[in-house]
């Protein structure tokens, strides 16, 4: 999944030659405490934080208060890259720029969280299967094969290391009746920790 699928195609921006009064108006308009600062050509140069200007004279130019902008994303960046970027910063949003560094939108932490809902298929009804597998080639394939052979569609599949040589696997299956999933797994001799029916939202 790409940033372009989740970004907002507008962003709270202000030119570097604007004054503090103008910047505060834009912040109030967007209901945000930060703005992307751009040059006269719309190229991104930094972030302006309300805390840094609130006590300054209204006519001061904002350029001197902008923090140099090394943090930005491109539309083709992955949503995982956005997630990591938010892990490294406390910004309200991250500007999205084109190849010329012109601001074409923004992505917020809320956008990233909403993308995670789709990635994990939490919004779709189905059965949530959790099992612990040896971290060896073919172990996961066997589970997927059994589900496939029984006509059970996988909506999402996540895995992470839980023990030294084992991985936790969480699979959401598009089945209306978890008994079908249970029967398929038990017939194949596949052990699992939990199988929960979830309505989605």
C-alpha positions, 0 to 999 in steps of 0.5 A, spaced: 500 500 500 502 506 498 502 513 501 498 516 495 492 511 497 491 514 504 494 521 503 489 528 504 490 531 497 491 538 501 495 540 506 496 546 511 501 550 508 504 557 508 509 561 504 516 563 508 515 570 507 508 570 511 508 573 518 506 570 524 499 573 524 497 570 517 500 563 520 496 563 526 490 564 522 492 558 517 493 554 523 486 556 526 483 554 519 486 547 519 485 546 527 492 544 527 499 546 531 503 546 525 504 548 518 508 546 512 513 552 510 514 553 502 518 557 498 515 562 493 514 556 488 511 551 493 517 547 494 517 544 501 522 547 506 520 546 513 515 545 519 512 551 523 510 550 530 505 554 534 509 553 540 515 557 537 511 563 534 505 564 539 509 569 543 512 573 538 510 579 534 505 578 529 509 582 524 515 577 524 516 573 518 516 566 519 522 564 515 526 564 521 522 560 526 521 554 521 525 548 522 528 545 516 524 540 513 528 533 512 522 529 514 517 528 508 514 522 504 513 521 496 506 518 494 509 512 492 512 511 498 509 505 502 505 506 508 510 502 512 515 508 511 509 513 513 508 508 520 516 508 521 516 516 520 511 517 525 515 513 530 521 517 529 517 524 530 512 527 534 509 531 528 502 532 527 502 530 520 508 529 514 508 533 508 507 529 501 511 532 496 512 530 488 519 530 485 520 537 485 519 537 493 512 541 491 507 539 497 501 536 494 498 533 500 499 530 507 499 524 511 497 524 519 497 518 524 490 517 523 491 516 516 496 510 517 492 507 523 486 507 518 490 503 513 492 498 518 485 497 519 484 495 511 491 491 511 489 487 517 481 486 514 478 488 521 473 491 517 470 485 514 467 479 517 470 473 518 474 468 522 481 470 526 485 464 526 491 464 531 497 459 531 504 458 533 509 455 527 516 453 527 520 458 523 521 454 517 520 454 510 513 450 508 510 450 515 506 456 513 505 454 506 501 447 509 496 452 513 495 456 507 494 450 502 489 447 507 485 453 507 485 454 500 483 446 498 477 447 503 475 454 499 476 458 505 479 465 502 484 469 506 483 476 507 489 478 511 495 474 514 500 477 519 506 474 522 511 476 527 517 472 531 514 470 538 519 465 540 526 464 538 525 459 532 517 460 532 513 465 529 506 467 531 501 467 525 494 471 525 490 469 519 483 472 517 479 468 513 473 470 509 468 464 512 461 466 515 462 459 519 468 458 523 466 451 524 468 450 517 475 453 518 475 448 525 473 442 521 479 443 515 484 444 520 483 439 525 482 434 519 489 436 516 492 435 523 494 443 524 494 445 531 492 452 533 491 457 539 484 460 537 479 461 532 474 467 533 468 469 529 469 477 528 463 481 525 468 486 522 465 494 522 
